[in-house]
Amino acid sequence: MSGRMIAPPNDSPQPEGDVSLMSFEDALAELDRIVQGLEGGKQKLEDAIGAYERGALLKAHCEAKLAEAEQRVQAIVARADGSLALRSAE
């Protein structure tokens, strides 16, 4: 079996697509929709499980994007003259 992600069933309200290609903002918005849908409690069990699985993927993706952004911000250092520079990777 390949490492391809299994998409939710077609009758699921969740959009299909590769989470790794999503921007942080799009992933967070979809995750918010999933949480609202799960909190509503009106989904069929299989749909709720699929939504939860996709939500877990989206959460991990958002956490990775945030960690990447944090590393980039931490790499910016202020020089004595007030200008900004990138710290070299260690």
LUMMAR-286237 format. One line per 2 residues: number of its first residue (from 0); their letters; for each residue x, y negated, z of N, C-alpha, C. Coordinates in Angstrom, 2 decimals. Atoms other than C-alpha are relative to their C-alpha. Layout:
BEGIN
NUM> A> X Y Z X Y Z X Y Z | ...
//
This chain:
BEGIN
0> MS> 0.85 1.19 0.00 0.00 0.00 0.00 0.88 -1.23 0.00 | -0.79 1.22 0.08 1.33 -3.44 -0.90 -0.26 -0.89 1.19
2> GR> 0.13 0.93 -1.10 1.76 -6.32 1.54 -1.03 -1.09 -0.26 | 1.01 1.01 0.32 -1.16 -8.20 -0.03 -1.01 -0.13 1.11
4> MI> 1.03 0.26 -0.99 -3.62 -9.84 2.29 -1.34 0.44 -0.56 | 1.33 -0.41 0.41 -7.09 -8.34 2.13 -0.94 -1.17 0.26
6> AP> 0.90 1.14 -0.13 -9.61 -11.10 1.51 -1.30 0.45 0.65 | 1.29 -0.34 -0.58 -12.90 -11.25 3.39 -0.98 0.43 -1.08
8> PN> 1.00 -0.41 0.99 -15.93 -9.67 1.68 -0.60 -1.20 -0.71 | 0.54 1.10 0.79 -17.55 -11.75 -1.05 -1.21 -0.67 0.64
10> DS> 1.17 0.61 -0.62 -20.68 -12.31 1.05 0.36 -0.78 1.26 | -0.47 0.74 -1.17 -18.55 -13.84 3.82 0.01 -1.49 -0.32
12> PQ> -0.01 1.43 0.26 -18.86 -17.61 4.21 1.40 -0.59 -0.06 | -1.36 0.51 -0.01 -15.06 -17.93 4.45 0.55 -0.06 -1.42
14> PE> -0.62 0.07 1.31 -13.21 -19.16 1.36 1.12 1.02 -0.11 | -1.09 -0.93 0.21 -10.80 -16.69 -0.16 1.21 -0.79 -0.45
16> GD> -1.21 0.64 0.46 -7.22 -17.55 -0.88 1.16 0.33 0.90 | -1.22 -0.29 -0.71 -3.66 -17.16 0.19 0.26 -1.09 1.04
18> VS> -0.18 0.94 -1.09 -3.27 -18.82 3.58 1.37 -0.67 -0.08 | -1.36 0.55 0.02 0.47 -19.31 3.06 0.16 -1.16 -0.97
20> LM> -0.09 1.10 0.97 -0.22 -21.71 0.18 -0.78 -1.24 0.45 | 0.84 1.10 -0.46 -2.53 -23.95 2.23 0.81 -1.06 0.73
22> SF> -0.60 1.06 -0.80 -1.57 -27.31 3.65 -0.45 0.19 1.44 | 0.38 -0.05 -1.41 -1.70 -27.71 7.41 -1.43 -0.51 0.18
24> ED> 1.32 0.63 -0.17 -4.75 -29.96 7.12 -1.13 0.89 -0.52 | 1.03 -0.89 0.56 -6.70 -27.57 4.87 -0.19 1.24 0.88
26> AL> 0.09 -1.18 -0.86 -5.87 -24.59 7.08 -0.71 -0.33 1.31 | 0.63 0.40 -1.25 -6.89 -26.47 10.21 -1.50 -0.25 -0.19
28> AE> 1.42 0.25 0.28 -10.18 -27.58 8.62 -0.76 1.32 -0.17 | 0.66 -1.29 0.16 -11.00 -24.02 7.58 -0.09 0.73 1.33
30> LD> 0.02 -0.63 -1.32 -10.05 -22.74 11.03 -1.11 -0.60 0.86 | 1.08 0.66 -0.74 -12.42 -25.30 12.55 -1.37 0.51 -0.45
32> RI> 1.27 -0.53 0.51 -15.25 -24.09 10.27 -0.23 1.42 0.50 | 0.12 -1.37 -0.47 -14.54 -20.50 11.27 -0.41 0.02 1.47
34> VQ> 0.32 0.05 -1.44 -14.61 -21.35 14.98 -1.45 -0.41 0.20 | 1.40 0.44 -0.12 -17.90 -23.22 14.57 -0.96 1.12 -0.38
36> GL> 0.85 -1.11 0.44 -19.38 -20.26 12.69 -0.05 1.11 1.03 | -0.04 -1.04 -1.02 -18.24 -17.79 15.33 -0.74 -0.43 1.26
38> EG> 0.70 0.50 -1.18 -19.53 -19.99 18.14 -1.51 -0.01 -0.21 | 1.44 0.00 0.30 -22.90 -20.16 16.37 -0.63 1.36 0.24
40> GK> 0.47 -1.34 -0.29 -23.21 -16.40 16.78 -1.05 0.54 -0.95 | 1.04 -0.45 0.93 -25.40 -15.95 13.69 0.55 0.85 -1.14
42> QK> -0.60 -0.82 1.06 -22.96 -13.94 11.55 -0.22 1.47 0.30 | 0.01 -1.45 -0.16 -23.23 -10.24 10.94 1.33 0.41 0.62
44> LE> -1.21 -0.45 -0.70 -20.69 -8.25 12.94 1.19 0.10 -0.94 | -1.12 -0.16 0.94 -18.54 -7.36 9.91 0.50 -1.36 -0.49
46> DA> -0.40 1.34 0.44 -18.56 -10.98 8.72 0.76 -0.72 1.11 | -0.67 0.64 -1.13 -17.59 -12.18 12.20 1.40 0.56 0.19
48> IG> -1.33 -0.61 -0.12 -14.71 -9.70 12.34 0.92 -0.52 -1.09 | -0.79 0.54 1.11 -13.49 -10.83 8.92 0.38 -1.45 0.23
50> AY> -0.27 1.41 -0.29 -13.79 -14.46 9.96 1.06 -0.12 1.09 | -0.97 0.02 -1.09 -11.86 -13.75 13.15 1.40 0.35 -0.52
52> ER> -1.29 -0.39 0.57 -9.09 -12.01 11.19 0.60 -1.14 -0.82 | -0.51 1.13 0.80 -8.81 -14.91 8.75 0.38 -1.16 0.92
54> GA> -0.33 1.05 -0.96 -8.87 -17.33 11.67 1.35 0.24 0.65 | -1.30 -0.32 -0.60 -5.92 -15.51 13.22 1.13 -0.32 -0.98
56> LL> -1.00 0.34 1.02 -4.00 -15.87 9.94 0.18 -1.51 -0.11 | -0.06 1.46 0.10 -4.88 -19.56 9.74 0.70 -0.60 1.21
58> KA> -0.64 0.49 -1.23 -3.82 -20.12 13.37 1.50 0.18 -0.07 | -1.43 -0.26 0.12 -0.45 -18.50 12.76 0.65 -0.92 -1.03
60> HC> -0.51 0.88 1.04 0.01 -20.54 9.59 0.14 -1.43 0.53 | -0.06 1.36 -0.57 -0.81 -23.80 11.40 1.14 -0.12 1.01
62> EA> -1.10 0.02 -0.98 1.60 -22.93 14.23 1.35 -0.05 -0.70 | -1.26 0.01 0.75 4.37 -22.24 11.70 0.24 -1.36 -0.64
64> KL> -0.13 1.33 0.60 3.69 -25.52 9.89 0.38 -1.04 1.05 | -0.33 0.94 -1.08 3.80 -27.42 13.20 1.44 0.18 0.46
66> AE> -1.37 -0.26 -0.41 7.07 -25.74 14.20 0.99 -0.56 -1.03 | -0.85 0.54 1.07 8.56 -26.66 10.82 0.06 -1.52 0.07
68> AE> 0.05 1.46 -0.09 7.44 -30.27 11.20 0.79 -0.48 1.22 | -0.74 0.38 -1.20 8.84 -30.41 14.74 1.51 0.08 -0.23
70> QR> -1.42 -0.12 0.31 12.23 -29.18 13.50 0.47 -1.15 -0.87 | -0.36 1.12 0.88 12.24 -31.83 10.80 0.08 -1.30 0.77
72> VQ> 0.00 1.23 -0.79 11.38 -34.59 13.26 1.19 -0.01 0.94 | -1.14 -0.07 -0.91 14.01 -33.39 15.73 1.33 -0.20 -0.72
74> AI> -1.22 0.18 0.78 16.58 -33.52 12.94 0.28 -1.48 -0.28 | -0.18 1.44 0.23 16.09 -37.29 12.66 0.57 -0.61 1.29
76> VA> -0.63 0.63 -1.17 18.40 -39.20 14.99 0.20 -1.49 -0.27 | -0.23 1.44 0.12 18.77 -42.90 15.65 1.48 -0.28 0.19
78> RA> -1.40 0.43 -0.12 22.19 -44.42 15.07 0.05 -1.20 0.95 | -0.19 1.13 -0.92 23.62 -47.10 17.35 -0.52 -1.31 -0.59
80> DG> 0.46 1.24 0.64 22.73 -49.80 14.80 -1.51 -0.02 -0.24 | 1.45 -0.05 0.15 19.07 -48.72 14.84 -0.48 0.71 -1.25
82> SL> 0.40 -0.71 1.21 19.10 -47.00 11.47 -0.20 1.49 0.34 | 0.28 -1.41 -0.19 17.92 -43.43 11.12 0.87 0.85 -0.90
84> AL> -0.78 -0.94 0.78 19.92 -40.47 9.90 -0.50 1.40 0.29 | 0.33 -1.40 -0.24 19.45 -36.76 9.57 1.16 0.65 0.72
86> RS> -1.01 -0.74 -0.74 21.29 -34.65 12.11 0.36 1.22 -0.84 | -0.40 -1.17 0.78 23.32 -31.91 10.45 -0.47 1.26 0.70
88> AE> 0.47 -1.27 -0.55 22.01 -28.39 10.91 1.14 0.68 0.73 | -1.04 -0.62 -0.80 23.89 -26.48 13.57 -0.08 1.49 -0.07
//
